[in-house]
Each structure stands twice: as structure tokens, then as C-alpha cells.
Amino acid sequence: MLEYSPGQLTETAAPERVARTVALLRRRGYALSPARLAAMCAGGALQEHEVRRVVAASPNLTIVHDLVVERDHMPRLDEIRGRANGHDAASPGYLAMTRQFVRALVAAAQFVRSVWIAGSLASGGFRDSDDVDLNLVVDDGHRHLAYVAVNALGLVHAIRHRGKPVDDLTRRPIAPRLMTANLILERSQLSPLARQDEGMAFELMVSQPVFGFEVFEQIVALNPELTQHFPQLAEKTAPFLIDAPRARLPRWTYPAMLDGAARIFGSAAWRYMQWTRRHRPEALARVAFVRETMRPYTLFDS
């Protein structure tokens, strides 16, 4: 575990930090209880009573149904509340399913060095119509191979779960969209990360490592600016970690020379999926938002 010194937290700093954290969550469509918000607060954890005091004094924040939200975001409160209420019921089954999927992925693709659950399943706003977002670290020259591997295995996996509820983002012609590669980093991109801003730090903060936790810790150690935004990263744990499968396909199964072909194939498949959503503006807007938050690491940019 990494060590850090959080420094002295001042009363004047707390309101800004709480507001920034609520805004980060809002952009992802979620909200948290005062207790969870306190633990995840930008700049370091606060006490729950500090968060409640900040909200009580703020003209822009309020607590509704035990969720801290921005007042001008109240029209979306029902959706946010529905996500928060549905998470506890839906997440356990999908967490177990995801661990099984990651075990199959790392057995089939030894170039995958680390996998973390991201998105709504990690953040606390998952509902059973969502897909599961995964962040990966892979060997150099294997980003597009990783994308194809996740989607190929994900299709096989999703066929076994055809009855899964879907929405405009997870509906697919053959089987529901279930496992998605959200962020794929090559090992050479880790030191340093091109982005060490608050948004990237928050992405790591809410992620749940499932495999290769030592790689996750390495990223935090090599990019100290991340812990300036969220000192809690230094104390990150991995309660859903799996062991490496004993039987794994050899590394030479996927030579880096195949990555170019994987890029062509993956790009065609990705553009086809965007074409199927051409009449679903909300789904397209959500994809655009996620891609914007992942730049400069997005695949298939023109």
C-alpha cells in the first residue's frame, strides 16, 4: 500500500471539494449518499457530518432521498434515484458474472495485464439494463487485439444472457451488449500517463480492480498527480480480485503484427454499431460523452 500525507483540510476547501465531486458524479449520471460522498470526496475523505454541513450551507446543493444532488439537476432526480436504488439489487449478480468473464478473458489473452470494473457497476449507479464497462492494461501493440478479444468473448457471453434487459445503448441485433472495453492502455502509456487530471484520477478512484492489481498500484505510484486529486487512491483495495487462471493460452498466440488487422476489423464493427444507433440520439450522445472522457486513449478516432 502506498503512503501519503493528506495535509490539513480547511473549512474553506471542503465546499469546493464537495461541489467538484458532485459535479463529477452528475456528469456520469449518478449521485451518492452523504456517507459515500464523504469517502470519495475530491482532495481526500471527509466525515459525513462535514458533507451534510457543506450541503446545508450551499445554495446549489441539497439532499433528497439521501442523495446529494445539485438543485438545478432536480428534473433528473427520479432517474438518478432509480439508479441508486437499483444498484444494490442488480450489482451482486453482475459482479459475479464479470469476474467469470474476466477469468475467461485473461485465460484466452495473456497479453491482458490488468482489468478493472468501471462505469456504473463500479460507481454505484448500475441497473440491469446497463452494460459492464471494463478498463484494461495490455502489452504494447495489443490495444486493438484487446478490443476485439473483449467483444468476441463478450458476444459469446451475451448470447447466454439473451434475456437481459436492454436500453437504447445496450440493444444489439444478435445479443445484448453486456461486456464493454471502456479504456484500453498499453504498458508504455503508463509512465507517465498523458492525463493526470481530476477526471482521470476519478476514473481510477471509482474503478474496481479484478485482475492485475499490482499494475493498478504501479500506475498510481508512477503518476503522483493522481493522488493530489484523490489521495484515497493510495489506499485503494481490490475486494473483487481473482487469481490468474492456471491454464492460459501462450503469449505467442497473439503476435503484435495482428494488431493492424484487429484495428481494421474492430473499427468496422464499432462504426456499424454507431450506424445501428443512428435514430437513437441519447445513445449516440452517451457514447460521445464516454469517448470524450477517455481521450487521448480512445480507439478509432479519425
SENUFI-416087 format. One record per residue (C-alpha): residue in three letters; x, y, z. Coordinates in steps of 0.25 Angstrom, whole numbers, padded with zeros to 4 digits, always signed. Layout:
<recs>
ALAXYZ/...
</recs>
This chain:
<recs>
MET+0000+0000+0000/LEU+0005+0014-0004/GLU+0007+0024+0007/TYR+0002+0039+0006/SER+0001+0051+0015/PRO-0013+0057+0012/GLY-0010+0071+0018/GLN-0019+0080+0026/LEU-0033+0081+0021/THR-0039+0094+0023/GLU-0053+0099+0025/THR-0052+0107+0012/ALA-0047+0096+0004/ALA-0058+0086+0007/PRO-0069+0093+0000/GLU-0062+0094-0013/ARG-0057+0079-0012/VAL-0071+0074-0009/ALA-0077+0082-0021/ARG-0066+0077-0030/THR-0069+0063-0026/VAL-0084+0064-0028/ALA-0081+0070-0042/LEU-0072+0059-0046/LEU-0083+0049-0042/ARG-0094+0057-0048/ARG-0087+0057-0062/ARG-0087+0041-0061/GLY-0102+0041-0057/TYR-0100+0037-0043/ALA-0102+0043-0028/LEU-0097+0037-0015/SER-0102+0038-0001/PRO-0094+0047+0009/ALA-0087+0036+0015/ARG-0081+0030+0002/LEU-0079+0044-0004/ALA-0071+0047+0008/ALA-0062+0035+0006/MET-0060+0038-0009/CYS-0058+0053-0008/ALA-0048+0060-0017/GLY-0036+0065-0009/GLY-0037+0053+0001/ALA-0048+0047+0010/LEU-0057+0056+0019/GLN-0066+0052+0031/GLU-0081+0050+0027/HIS-0085+0062+0036/GLU-0075+0071+0029/VAL-0082+0067+0016/ARG-0096+0070+0022/ARG-0091+0083+0027/VAL-0086+0087+0014/VAL-0099+0084+0007/ALA-0107+0091+0017/ALA-0099+0104+0015/SER-0099+0103+0000/PRO-0109+0110-0009/ASN-0106+0100-0020/LEU-0107+0086-0013/THR-0118+0079-0006/ILE-0120+0065+0000/VAL-0132+0057-0006/HIS-0135+0043-0003/ASP-0122+0042+0004/LEU-0115+0046-0009/VAL-0106+0059-0010/VAL-0110+0066-0023/GLU-0109+0079-0030/ARG-0122+0087-0029/ASP-0122+0090-0044/HIS-0121+0075-0046/MET-0134+0072-0039/PRO-0142+0069-0052/ARG-0134+0056-0054/LEU-0135+0052-0039/ASP-0145+0041-0042/GLU-0135+0035-0052/ILE-0123+0037-0042/ARG-0131+0031-0030/GLY-0135+0019-0039/ARG-0121+0016-0042/ALA-0116+0017-0027/ASN-0128+0009-0022/GLY-0126-0002-0033/HIS-0111-0003-0031/ASP-0111-0012-0018/ALA-0121-0022-0025/ALA-0114-0023-0038/SER-0100-0022-0035/PRO-0096-0035-0028/GLY-0101-0044-0039/TYR-0093-0035-0050/LEU-0081-0034-0041/ALA-0080-0050-0040/MET-0083-0050-0055/THR-0072-0040-0058/ARG-0062-0048-0050/GLN-0065-0060-0058/PHE-0063-0053-0071/VAL-0050-0046-0067/ARG-0045-0060-0063/ALA-0048-0065-0077/LEU-0042-0053-0084/VAL-0029-0054-0077/ALA-0028-0069-0079/ALA-0030-0066-0094/ALA-0022-0054-0095/GLN-0009-0054-0087/PHE-0005-0040-0093/VAL-0016-0034-0083/ARG-0009-0030-0071/SER-0019-0023-0063/VAL-0035-0022-0063/TRP-0043-0012-0055/ILE-0058-0011-0054/ALA-0062+0003-0057/GLY-0075+0011-0061/SER-0088+0010-0053/LEU-0085-0004-0047/ALA-0073+0002-0040/SER-0079+0015-0037/GLY-0091+0011-0030/GLY-0102+0014-0041/PHE-0103+0001-0048/ARG-0117-0004-0053/ASP-0119-0018-0060/SER-0121-0011-0074/ASP-0107-0005-0073/ASP-0094-0012-0079/VAL-0082-0014-0071/ASP-0070-0005-0074/LEU-0056-0011-0073/ASN-0043-0003-0073/LEU-0031-0011-0078/VAL-0016-0010-0078/VAL-0009-0019-0089/ASP+0004-0021-0095/ASP+0009-0011-0105/GLY+0004-0013-0119/HIS-0009-0021-0114/ARG-0019-0010-0112/HIS-0028-0013-0123/LEU-0026-0028-0121/ALA-0031-0026-0107/TYR-0043-0019-0112/VAL-0046-0030-0122/ALA-0044-0040-0111/VAL-0053-0034-0101/ASN-0064-0032-0112/ALA-0063-0046-0117/LEU-0063-0053-0104/GLY-0074-0043-0099/LEU-0083-0047-0111/VAL-0082-0062-0107/HIS-0084-0058-0092/ALA-0096-0049-0096/ILE-0103-0060-0104/ARG-0104-0068-0091/HIS-0111-0056-0085/ARG-0121-0052-0097/GLY-0132-0049-0087/LYS-0124-0038-0080/PRO-0132-0025-0080/VAL-0127-0015-0090/ASP-0128+0000-0093/ASP-0124+0008-0106/LEU-0109+0007-0102/THR-0109-0008-0099/ARG-0118-0013-0110/ARG-0111-0021-0121/PRO-0116-0029-0133/ILE-0111-0043-0128/ALA-0109-0042-0113/PRO-0110-0031-0103/ARG-0097-0022-0101/LEU-0092-0027-0087/MET-0077-0026-0086/THR-0070-0014-0092/ALA-0056-0009-0093/ASN-0057+0005-0088/LEU-0042+0009-0087/ILE-0030+0001-0092/LEU-0016+0005-0088/GLU-0003+0000-0093/ARG+0008-0002-0083/SER+0017+0008-0089/GLN+0006+0019-0087/LEU+0006+0017-0072/SER+0019+0025-0069/PRO+0015+0035-0069/LEU+0000+0036-0073/ALA-0003+0046-0083/ARG-0014+0051-0074/GLN-0013+0052-0059/ASP-0025+0062-0057/GLU-0036+0061-0047/GLY-0045+0053-0057/MET-0035+0042-0060/ALA-0032+0041-0045/PHE-0047+0040-0042/GLU-0047+0029-0053/LEU-0037+0021-0045/MET-0043+0025-0032/VAL-0057+0018-0035/SER-0051+0006-0043/GLN-0051-0007-0036/PRO-0038-0016-0040/VAL-0042-0030-0043/PHE-0028-0035-0049/GLY-0014-0029-0048/PHE-0016-0021-0036/GLU+0000-0019-0036/VAL-0001-0012-0049/PHE-0012-0002-0044/GLU-0003+0001-0032/GLN+0008+0003-0041/ILE+0000+0014-0049/VAL-0003+0021-0036/ALA+0012+0021-0032/LEU+0017+0026-0045/ASN+0007+0037-0046/PRO+0007+0045-0033/GLU-0002+0056-0038/LEU-0014+0046-0038/THR-0013+0045-0023/GLN-0013+0060-0022/HIS-0027+0060-0027/PHE-0031+0047-0019/PRO-0022+0043-0008/GLN-0031+0031-0005/LEU-0024+0025-0018/ALA-0012+0022-0009/GLU-0021+0013+0000/LYS-0029+0006-0011/THR-0032-0008-0009/ALA-0037-0019-0018/PRO-0049-0027-0011/PHE-0053-0034-0025/LEU-0039-0039-0029/ILE-0037-0052-0036/ASP-0025-0061-0037/ALA-0018-0063-0051/PRO-0024-0076-0057/ARG-0015-0087-0057/ALA-0017-0091-0072/ARG-0015-0079-0081/LEU-0013-0078-0096/PRO+0002-0075-0099/ARG+0006-0061-0102/TRP+0011-0064-0116/THR-0004-0067-0119/TYR-0006-0052-0122/PRO+0006-0046-0128/ALA+0007-0031-0129/MET+0007-0032-0144/LEU-0008-0036-0143/ASP-0012-0022-0137/GLY-0013-0015-0150/ALA-0023-0025-0155/ALA-0031-0025-0142/ARG-0031-0009-0143/ILE-0038-0011-0157/PHE-0048-0021-0152/GLY-0051-0014-0139/SER-0053-0001-0146/ALA-0063-0006-0156/ALA-0070-0013-0144/TRP-0070-0001-0136/ARG-0075+0008-0147/TYR-0086-0002-0151/MET-0091-0001-0136/GLN-0092+0014-0137/TRP-0099+0013-0150/THR-0110+0004-0143/ARG-0112+0015-0133/ARG-0114+0026-0143/HIS-0128+0028-0139/ARG-0125+0028-0124/PRO-0119+0042-0121/GLU-0118+0039-0106/ALA-0110+0027-0108/LEU-0101+0034-0118/ALA-0099+0045-0108/ARG-0095+0036-0097/VAL-0085+0029-0106/ALA-0079+0042-0110/PHE-0078+0047-0095/VAL-0071+0034-0091/ARG-0061+0035-0103/GLU-0058+0050-0099/THR-0055+0046-0085/MET-0045+0035-0089/ARG-0037+0044-0099/PRO-0026+0043-0103/TYR-0028+0028-0101/THR-0040+0025-0110/LEU-0039+0015-0121/PHE-0044+0018-0135/ASP-0043+0033-0135/SER-0042+0039-0149/
</recs>
